[in-house]
Amino acid sequence: MEKLIKKLIRTEENVINLVREYASTGRTTLLTYINQNSINQYFDDSDYKVLLNDKFYIYNDGVGTYLALKYLFNLKPELINATDLNYKLLKVICNELRIKPYLIGGRLFLKSTFDNDLLCGYCNGYSSIKNYEQLLDKTTTDRIVIFIAMGVPKQEKIAYELSLCFDHVLIICVGNFFEYYYKRICRVPKFLRNTGIEWIFRLFTEPGRLWKRYLIGIPIFIYRIISEKLYTE
């Protein structure tokens, strides 16, 4: 995990500047986040671990990783909320850089909304890589931006496969961000965000999907982070 920690982007500004840099250089760029669930997947999935270590730019998301980095690993990261940051990235890409992104993933309801002023194209999360390639074949620009909204670690694996198929592509993994953007899922109330207990709200709103991630995943995350710290001392 030491390699992962050393490469973390620690401020929102640096993440946004990375996106701006892509627009000027066209260099293929893969961007994702790590939070409590991501760390657990990092220990459980060797392929995902290699991708994060070697292929992606990464920033910390949420209170859990923020506290772990600050108090256990003596770093000084900024407390970043991935959903808030994704709103900013979307604004920079669409309004400042004048690039219409593609979206892969999300629920099928998005199929009726992708052709608005925001998105260039949409493909659901159940298609094959070949179908994703066909979607992107419609582009006439040398700058391609893709948001992948599938959850960890599937989105990172597909992002990497797509990066091998296209030159000059920026791929940003966003989890369920577009569910919030299109108001399919209610966000945690603002006064609870970044408090460390917002997971309780999410658990009550989506118990079937999230109970294992939080009730089992949080204790496992704490154990792994502390063990990692003791191992490296």
Short mmCIF file of the C-alpha atoms (twelve columns), coordinates in Angstrom:
data_MODEL
# 
_entry.id   MODEL 
# 
loop_
_atom_site.group_PDB 
_atom_site.id 
_atom_site.type_symbol 
_atom_site.label_atom_id 
_atom_site.label_alt_id 
_atom_site.label_comp_id 
_atom_site.label_asym_id 
_atom_site.label_seq_id 
_atom_site.Cartn_x 
_atom_site.Cartn_y 
_atom_site.Cartn_z 
_atom_site.pdbx_PDB_model_num 
ATOM 1   C CA . MET A 1   0.000   0.000  0.000   1 
ATOM 2   C CA . GLU A 2   3.002   2.280  0.401   1 
ATOM 3   C CA . LYS A 3   3.254   2.699  -3.374  1 
ATOM 4   C CA . LEU A 4   -0.391  3.705  -3.559  1 
ATOM 5   C CA . ILE A 5   -0.077  6.281  -0.802  1 
ATOM 6   C CA . LYS A 6   2.992   7.910  -2.325  1 
ATOM 7   C CA . LYS A 7   1.262   8.566  -5.642  1 
ATOM 8   C CA . LEU A 8   -1.966  10.077 -4.264  1 
ATOM 9   C CA . ILE A 9   -3.089  13.456 -5.558  1 
ATOM 10  C CA . ARG A 10  -3.862  15.270 -2.340  1 
ATOM 11  C CA . THR A 11  -5.808  18.382 -3.402  1 
ATOM 12  C CA . GLU A 12  -8.861  19.125 -5.564  1 
ATOM 13  C CA . GLU A 13  -6.937  21.804 -7.412  1 
ATOM 14  C CA . ASN A 14  -4.297  19.315 -8.529  1 
ATOM 15  C CA . VAL A 15  -6.963  16.902 -9.768  1 
ATOM 16  C CA . ILE A 16  -8.628  19.675 -11.768 1 
ATOM 17  C CA . ASN A 17  -5.263  20.780 -13.157 1 
ATOM 18  C CA . LEU A 18  -4.628  17.210 -14.275 1 
ATOM 19  C CA . VAL A 19  -7.776  17.388 -16.395 1 
ATOM 20  C CA . ARG A 20  -6.717  20.745 -17.835 1 
ATOM 21  C CA . GLU A 21  -3.302  19.290 -18.625 1 
ATOM 22  C CA . TYR A 22  -4.941  16.492 -20.597 1 
ATOM 23  C CA . ALA A 23  -6.746  19.052 -22.750 1 
ATOM 24  C CA . SER A 24  -3.460  20.709 -23.674 1 
ATOM 25  C CA . THR A 25  -1.296  17.617 -24.128 1 
ATOM 26  C CA . GLY A 26  -3.761  14.925 -25.199 1 
ATOM 27  C CA . ARG A 27  -1.831  12.389 -23.156 1 
ATOM 28  C CA . THR A 28  -3.960  9.368  -22.218 1 
ATOM 29  C CA . THR A 29  -4.976  9.777  -18.593 1 
ATOM 30  C CA . LEU A 30  -6.825  7.451  -16.208 1 
ATOM 31  C CA . LEU A 31  -8.257  8.980  -13.046 1 
ATOM 32  C CA . THR A 32  -10.023 7.387  -10.091 1 
ATOM 33  C CA . TYR A 33  -10.498 7.713  -6.325  1 
ATOM 34  C CA . ILE A 34  -9.855  5.599  -3.258  1 
ATOM 35  C CA . ASN A 35  -12.192 5.377  -0.292  1 
ATOM 36  C CA . GLN A 36  -12.903 2.807  2.383   1 
ATOM 37  C CA . ASN A 37  -14.477 0.362  -0.064  1 
ATOM 38  C CA . SER A 38  -11.709 0.887  -2.631  1 
ATOM 39  C CA . ILE A 39  -9.038  0.039  -0.059  1 
ATOM 40  C CA . ASN A 40  -10.791 -3.219 0.797   1 
ATOM 41  C CA . GLN A 41  -10.979 -4.080 -2.907  1 
ATOM 42  C CA . TYR A 42  -7.307  -3.152 -3.250  1 
ATOM 43  C CA . PHE A 43  -6.381  -5.885 -0.769  1 
ATOM 44  C CA . ASP A 44  -8.799  -8.449 -2.217  1 
ATOM 45  C CA . ASP A 45  -8.310  -8.032 -5.976  1 
ATOM 46  C CA . SER A 46  -4.760  -8.341 -7.292  1 
ATOM 47  C CA . ASP A 47  -5.640  -7.063 -10.790 1 
ATOM 48  C CA . TYR A 48  -7.251  -3.950 -9.346  1 
ATOM 49  C CA . LYS A 49  -4.234  -3.450 -7.100  1 
ATOM 50  C CA . VAL A 50  -1.850  -3.491 -10.059 1 
ATOM 51  C CA . LEU A 51  -3.997  -1.002 -11.981 1 
ATOM 52  C CA . LEU A 52  -4.077  1.473  -9.101  1 
ATOM 53  C CA . ASN A 53  -0.369  1.117  -8.461  1 
ATOM 54  C CA . ASP A 54  0.775   1.423  -12.063 1 
ATOM 55  C CA . LYS A 55  -1.882  2.844  -14.397 1 
ATOM 56  C CA . PHE A 56  -4.088  5.388  -12.627 1 
ATOM 57  C CA . TYR A 57  -3.884  8.832  -11.149 1 
ATOM 58  C CA . ILE A 58  -5.625  8.604  -7.780  1 
ATOM 59  C CA . TYR A 59  -7.069  10.968 -5.192  1 
ATOM 60  C CA . ASN A 60  -8.443  10.244 -1.730  1 
ATOM 61  C CA . ASP A 61  -12.210 10.361 -1.247  1 
ATOM 62  C CA . GLY A 62  -14.052 10.690 2.033   1 
ATOM 63  C CA . VAL A 63  -13.388 10.961 5.722   1 
ATOM 64  C CA . GLY A 64  -12.146 7.410  6.268   1 
ATOM 65  C CA . THR A 65  -9.158  7.609  3.944   1 
ATOM 66  C CA . TYR A 66  -8.521  11.224 4.964   1 
ATOM 67  C CA . LEU A 67  -8.176  10.298 8.645   1 
ATOM 68  C CA . ALA A 68  -6.081  7.234  7.848   1 
ATOM 69  C CA . LEU A 69  -3.672  9.240  5.710   1 
ATOM 70  C CA . LYS A 70  -3.451  12.081 8.201   1 
ATOM 71  C CA . TYR A 71  -3.106  10.272 11.507  1 
ATOM 72  C CA . LEU A 72  -1.650  6.906  10.594  1 
ATOM 73  C CA . PHE A 73  0.611   7.858  7.690   1 
ATOM 74  C CA . ASN A 74  1.453   11.438 8.723   1 
ATOM 75  C CA . LEU A 75  0.341   12.982 5.438   1 
ATOM 76  C CA . LYS A 76  -1.505  16.261 4.947   1 
ATOM 77  C CA . PRO A 77  -4.167  15.563 2.334   1 
ATOM 78  C CA . GLU A 78  -7.131  17.767 1.603   1 
ATOM 79  C CA . LEU A 79  -10.503 16.337 2.615   1 
ATOM 80  C CA . ILE A 80  -12.030 15.605 -0.785  1 
ATOM 81  C CA . ASN A 81  -15.618 14.586 -1.484  1 
ATOM 82  C CA . ALA A 82  -15.596 12.741 -4.815  1 
ATOM 83  C CA . THR A 83  -19.173 13.689 -5.718  1 
ATOM 84  C CA . ASP A 84  -18.506 17.392 -5.187  1 
ATOM 85  C CA . LEU A 85  -15.267 17.128 -7.136  1 
ATOM 86  C CA . ASN A 86  -16.978 15.352 -10.033 1 
ATOM 87  C CA . TYR A 87  -19.425 18.259 -10.362 1 
ATOM 88  C CA . LYS A 88  -16.424 20.561 -10.704 1 
ATOM 89  C CA . LEU A 89  -14.654 18.294 -13.195 1 
ATOM 90  C CA . LEU A 90  -17.787 18.052 -15.311 1 
ATOM 91  C CA . LYS A 91  -18.090 21.838 -15.349 1 
ATOM 92  C CA . VAL A 92  -14.439 22.289 -16.342 1 
ATOM 93  C CA . ILE A 93  -14.688 19.700 -19.121 1 
ATOM 94  C CA . CYS A 94  -17.960 20.961 -20.610 1 
ATOM 95  C CA . ASN A 95  -17.816 24.711 -20.032 1 
ATOM 96  C CA . GLU A 96  -14.120 25.544 -19.944 1 
ATOM 97  C CA . LEU A 97  -12.559 22.940 -22.205 1 
ATOM 98  C CA . ARG A 98  -15.615 22.690 -24.492 1 
ATOM 99  C CA . ILE A 99  -15.513 18.891 -24.637 1 
ATOM 100 C CA . LYS A 100 -18.689 16.806 -24.535 1 
ATOM 101 C CA . PRO A 101 -17.949 13.630 -22.563 1 
ATOM 102 C CA . TYR A 102 -19.236 10.123 -23.085 1 
ATOM 103 C CA . LEU A 103 -20.833 8.168  -20.263 1 
ATOM 104 C CA . ILE A 104 -20.507 4.433  -19.780 1 
ATOM 105 C CA . GLY A 105 -22.541 2.874  -16.988 1 
ATOM 106 C CA . GLY A 106 -25.375 4.183  -14.896 1 
ATOM 107 C CA . ARG A 107 -28.952 3.032  -15.092 1 
ATOM 108 C CA . LEU A 108 -30.907 2.735  -18.309 1 
ATOM 109 C CA . PHE A 109 -32.948 5.866  -17.518 1 
ATOM 110 C CA . LEU A 110 -29.945 7.825  -18.738 1 
ATOM 111 C CA . LYS A 111 -30.566 6.614  -22.267 1 
ATOM 112 C CA . SER A 112 -33.316 9.208  -22.626 1 
ATOM 113 C CA . THR A 113 -31.198 12.050 -21.275 1 
ATOM 114 C CA . PHE A 114 -27.734 11.569 -22.762 1 
ATOM 115 C CA . ASP A 115 -28.494 13.568 -25.901 1 
ATOM 116 C CA . ASN A 116 -28.826 16.851 -24.035 1 
ATOM 117 C CA . ASP A 117 -26.261 19.640 -23.977 1 
ATOM 118 C CA . LEU A 118 -24.141 17.728 -21.464 1 
ATOM 119 C CA . LEU A 119 -23.199 14.337 -22.887 1 
ATOM 120 C CA . CYS A 120 -21.995 13.272 -26.301 1 
ATOM 121 C CA . GLY A 121 -23.009 9.633  -25.980 1 
ATOM 122 C CA . TYR A 122 -24.189 6.978  -23.548 1 
ATOM 123 C CA . CYS A 123 -23.767 3.231  -23.215 1 
ATOM 124 C CA . ASN A 124 -25.064 1.129  -20.334 1 
ATOM 125 C CA . GLY A 125 -22.786 -0.852 -18.064 1 
ATOM 126 C CA . TYR A 126 -23.773 -4.243 -19.443 1 
ATOM 127 C CA . SER A 127 -22.286 -3.903 -22.914 1 
ATOM 128 C CA . SER A 128 -19.061 -5.449 -24.116 1 
ATOM 129 C CA . ILE A 129 -15.849 -3.582 -24.775 1 
ATOM 130 C CA . LYS A 130 -16.592 -3.968 -28.490 1 
ATOM 131 C CA . ASN A 131 -19.841 -2.042 -28.082 1 
ATOM 132 C CA . TYR A 132 -18.067 0.693  -26.150 1 
ATOM 133 C CA . GLU A 133 -15.613 1.010  -29.016 1 
ATOM 134 C CA . GLN A 134 -18.477 1.342  -31.510 1 
ATOM 135 C CA . LEU A 135 -19.983 4.120  -29.422 1 
ATOM 136 C CA . LEU A 136 -16.740 6.032  -29.371 1 
ATOM 137 C CA . ASP A 137 -16.142 5.500  -33.093 1 
ATOM 138 C CA . LYS A 138 -18.672 8.295  -33.617 1 
ATOM 139 C CA . THR A 139 -16.253 10.889 -32.316 1 
ATOM 140 C CA . THR A 140 -14.569 13.284 -34.714 1 
ATOM 141 C CA . THR A 141 -12.221 14.899 -32.211 1 
ATOM 142 C CA . ASP A 142 -8.760  13.925 -31.055 1 
ATOM 143 C CA . ARG A 143 -9.775  14.618 -27.451 1 
ATOM 144 C CA . ILE A 144 -12.087 11.989 -25.942 1 
ATOM 145 C CA . VAL A 145 -13.367 12.228 -22.382 1 
ATOM 146 C CA . ILE A 146 -15.199 9.259  -20.864 1 
ATOM 147 C CA . PHE A 147 -16.908 9.012  -17.509 1 
ATOM 148 C CA . ILE A 148 -17.269 5.424  -16.323 1 
ATOM 149 C CA . ALA A 149 -19.928 4.889  -13.664 1 
ATOM 150 C CA . MET A 150 -19.883 1.248  -12.662 1 
ATOM 151 C CA . GLY A 151 -18.393 1.006  -9.204  1 
ATOM 152 C CA . VAL A 152 -15.124 -0.424 -7.969  1 
ATOM 153 C CA . PRO A 153 -13.276 -2.383 -9.349  1 
ATOM 154 C CA . LYS A 154 -15.208 -3.000 -12.583 1 
ATOM 155 C CA . GLN A 155 -14.996 0.590  -13.756 1 
ATOM 156 C CA . GLU A 156 -11.210 0.725  -13.372 1 
ATOM 157 C CA . LYS A 157 -10.731 -2.527 -15.276 1 
ATOM 158 C CA . ILE A 158 -12.907 -1.380 -18.166 1 
ATOM 159 C CA . ALA A 159 -11.225 2.036  -18.134 1 
ATOM 160 C CA . TYR A 160 -7.841  0.402  -18.610 1 
ATOM 161 C CA . GLU A 161 -9.085  -1.850 -21.432 1 
ATOM 162 C CA . LEU A 162 -10.547 1.168  -23.218 1 
ATOM 163 C CA . SER A 163 -7.332  3.124  -22.790 1 
ATOM 164 C CA . LEU A 164 -5.609  0.475  -24.909 1 
ATOM 165 C CA . CYS A 165 -8.122  0.980  -27.729 1 
ATOM 166 C CA . PHE A 166 -7.941  4.753  -28.139 1 
ATOM 167 C CA . ASP A 167 -5.265  7.399  -28.323 1 
ATOM 168 C CA . HIS A 168 -5.601  10.724 -26.531 1 
ATOM 169 C CA . VAL A 169 -8.326  9.671  -24.097 1 
ATOM 170 C CA . LEU A 170 -9.175  10.899 -20.612 1 
ATOM 171 C CA . ILE A 171 -11.167 8.373  -18.565 1 
ATOM 172 C CA . ILE A 172 -12.587 9.342  -15.188 1 
ATOM 173 C CA . CYS A 173 -14.107 6.723  -12.877 1 
ATOM 174 C CA . VAL A 174 -17.012 8.217  -10.936 1 
ATOM 175 C CA . GLY A 175 -18.950 5.412  -9.217  1 
ATOM 176 C CA . ASN A 176 -22.611 6.406  -8.888  1 
ATOM 177 C CA . PHE A 177 -22.032 10.122 -9.433  1 
ATOM 178 C CA . PHE A 178 -24.533 10.384 -12.294 1 
ATOM 179 C CA . GLU A 179 -27.226 8.835  -10.118 1 
ATOM 180 C CA . TYR A 180 -26.813 11.919 -7.943  1 
ATOM 181 C CA . TYR A 181 -26.459 14.264 -10.900 1 
ATOM 182 C CA . TYR A 182 -29.754 13.145 -12.411 1 
ATOM 183 C CA . LYS A 183 -31.321 12.946 -8.934  1 
ATOM 184 C CA . ARG A 184 -32.067 9.221  -9.023  1 
ATOM 185 C CA . ILE A 185 -30.468 8.861  -5.600  1 
ATOM 186 C CA . CYS A 186 -30.833 11.360 -2.787  1 
ATOM 187 C CA . ARG A 187 -27.509 12.771 -1.591  1 
ATOM 188 C CA . VAL A 188 -26.538 12.900 2.038   1 
ATOM 189 C CA . PRO A 189 -27.767 16.215 3.550   1 
ATOM 190 C CA . LYS A 190 -25.084 18.866 3.311   1 
ATOM 191 C CA . PHE A 191 -24.664 19.226 7.076   1 
ATOM 192 C CA . LEU A 192 -23.770 15.515 7.324   1 
ATOM 193 C CA . ARG A 193 -21.257 15.418 4.478   1 
ATOM 194 C CA . ASN A 194 -17.638 14.985 5.473   1 
ATOM 195 C CA . THR A 195 -18.612 14.260 9.086   1 
ATOM 196 C CA . GLY A 196 -17.608 10.618 9.073   1 
ATOM 197 C CA . ILE A 197 -21.160 9.414  9.708   1 
ATOM 198 C CA . GLU A 198 -22.708 10.083 6.303   1 
ATOM 199 C CA . TRP A 199 -22.451 6.331  5.651   1 
ATOM 200 C CA . ILE A 200 -25.327 5.833  8.114   1 
ATOM 201 C CA . PHE A 201 -27.633 7.934  5.924   1 
ATOM 202 C CA . ARG A 202 -26.575 6.001  2.842   1 
ATOM 203 C CA . LEU A 203 -27.086 2.699  4.616   1 
ATOM 204 C CA . PHE A 204 -30.677 3.614  5.486   1 
ATOM 205 C CA . THR A 205 -31.438 4.806  1.948   1 
ATOM 206 C CA . GLU A 206 -29.861 1.792  0.187   1 
ATOM 207 C CA . PRO A 207 -29.650 -1.022 2.771   1 
ATOM 208 C CA . GLY A 208 -29.788 -3.904 0.290   1 
ATOM 209 C CA . ARG A 209 -26.823 -2.645 -1.701  1 
ATOM 210 C CA . LEU A 210 -24.676 -1.121 1.025   1 
ATOM 211 C CA . TRP A 211 -25.108 -3.115 4.242   1 
ATOM 212 C CA . LYS A 212 -22.154 -5.387 3.549   1 
ATOM 213 C CA . ARG A 213 -19.929 -2.512 2.403   1 
ATOM 214 C CA . TYR A 214 -20.425 -0.620 5.644   1 
ATOM 215 C CA . LEU A 215 -21.342 -3.044 8.429   1 
ATOM 216 C CA . ILE A 216 -18.670 -5.533 7.428   1 
ATOM 217 C CA . GLY A 217 -16.418 -3.393 5.265   1 
ATOM 218 C CA . ILE A 218 -15.685 -0.583 7.732   1 
ATOM 219 C CA . PRO A 219 -14.284 -2.846 10.493  1 
ATOM 220 C CA . ILE A 220 -12.207 -4.684 7.878   1 
ATOM 221 C CA . PHE A 221 -10.927 -1.358 6.532   1 
ATOM 222 C CA . ILE A 222 -9.879  -0.177 10.005  1 
ATOM 223 C CA . TYR A 223 -8.109  -3.465 10.709  1 
ATOM 224 C CA . ARG A 224 -6.246  -3.387 7.395   1 
ATOM 225 C CA . ILE A 225 -5.152  0.227  7.706   1 
ATOM 226 C CA . ILE A 226 -3.834  -0.261 11.246  1 
ATOM 227 C CA . SER A 227 -2.108  -3.515 10.252  1 
ATOM 228 C CA . GLU A 228 -0.501  -1.784 7.271   1 
ATOM 229 C CA . LYS A 229 0.777   0.981  9.516   1 
ATOM 230 C CA . LEU A 230 2.254   -1.467 12.029  1 
ATOM 231 C CA . TYR A 231 3.811   -3.492 9.231   1 
ATOM 232 C CA . THR A 232 5.613   -0.502 7.761   1 
ATOM 233 C CA . GLU A 233 7.052   0.738  11.071  1 
# 
